[in-house]
Amino acid sequence: MRILLHRADGNTEPWVRDFTEVLPGAEMVVWQEGAQEAPCDYAVLWGPPAALLGQLAQVKAIFLAGAGVDAILKFGDALPNVPIVRLGDAGMAVQMAEYVAHAVLRYFRRFDEYEKQARRGVWSPLALPKKSEFTIGVLGMGKLGLRVIDTMAHFGFPLRGWSRTPKQLAGVACYSGVESLGDFLAGTRVLVCMLPLTPETSNLLDRARLSLLPQGAYLINVARGAHVAEPDLLTLIRSGHLAGATLDVFRNEPLPAPHPFWDEPRITMTPHISALTVRRDSVCQIAGKINALENGEPVADVVDRTLGY
């Protein structure tokens, strides 16, 4: 068995080592532009370039070393008609839940304001919002979104979730479909974006929709930067309609030095680290799915290209 490996960051050596250990009969082939390689049976990719597509013509399946699929689906019809399989959790859900919980509690408990007071030498307790009026809305109820909802339920916040198709979840006000998005946003104090990036969700959070959030609402984006119309978000924060945002993803990464987000103190930024890939867990999951396919068994997390996730 030959497995083609590519990572945009070039950090392939530890992946080769782990795959060799977990799949001792497999030959790992690290893709190099211009190199002529014999056909491979499977491909494990993250952030592939267009030049790699020609090497995928004969693979049985393409595995993604992450949960997002937009970086490969952008190639459209240039991709072979084989299964594309994303990671299912692999240690990322708990990280995402930790990140969101921290961001929510930092805003709810007013820690940013306490930090400013401390720098001025001010000792002054601040009133807390009513938790019953502090509704957290999770936009996207896939595996990661559901883990965030489950985590935040332990703190006693009112919860609501939005998904493309109807879902029911105990203790959560569930909304579905574009027609209900306005009602979902209007009752959300903290909006957590966890959607997959598709043509339908690109720029979903523009000025019109973000304005539906109540005065003083807060945005947390751990999905993709292209979900948010960045100038609109900045305008609504500076006008006072939104209290601020915690952003882990951006349209252009790394975020360019002259970007206005750098100068807005009400925006907290992190460098796309809300859920880092756990290599060993990912390798074991992919190896298990390869073995299943070799045995003619179905695998989970196959991407639906018509839906874009």
Protein Blocks (a to p, Z undefined) as FASTA:
>chain_A
ZZddddfklpamlmmmmmmmmmmmbccddddehiacdddfbdcdehiafklmmmmmmpcb
dcdfbfbfklmmmnmmmpccddddddehjomlmmmmmmmmmmmmmmmnommmmmmmmmno
pacddddddfklmccddehjafklmmmmmmmmmnopacddddfbdcddehiacdedjklm
mmmmmmpfbdcdfbdcdfklgoklgfklmmmpcghiacddfkbfklpcfklmmmmmmnom
agbdcdfbdfbdcddfklmklmmmkbccdehilbccdfklmmmmmmmmmmmmmnopaceh
iacfknoZZ
